[in-house]
Amino acid sequence: MIIEKLKEGANLSVEIINTQGTETISVYGKNSDNNSVDLDIAIRLKATES
């Protein structure tokens, strides 16, 4: 699954939150100089039904 591949990335931090039955996946970049997570920029994925 793609989430597992993202978690393997050394320069990425993946957070999965399940709120009221809706799963939101946030992908953050890590700073290369000190390996800290940059919380200012993220890609968020949320499952929706149409």
VENJOGI-V621573 format. One line per field, one symbol per residue. ss: DSSP state (H for helix, E for strand, L for the rest). phi: phi as a letter, one per 30 degrees, with the letter a starting at -180 (. if undefined). psi: psi as a letter, one per 40 degrees, with the letter a starting at -180 (. if undefined). Layout:
ss=???
phi=???
psi=???
//
This chain:
ss=LHHHHHHHLLLEEEEEEEELLEEEEEEEEELLLLLLEEEEEEEEEELLLL
phi=.dddddddddcbbcbcbcbhicccccccdcdddbidddddbbcccbdbcc
psi=iddddddehdeihhhhhhhfehhhhhhiiihddeeihgedhihhhhhih.
//
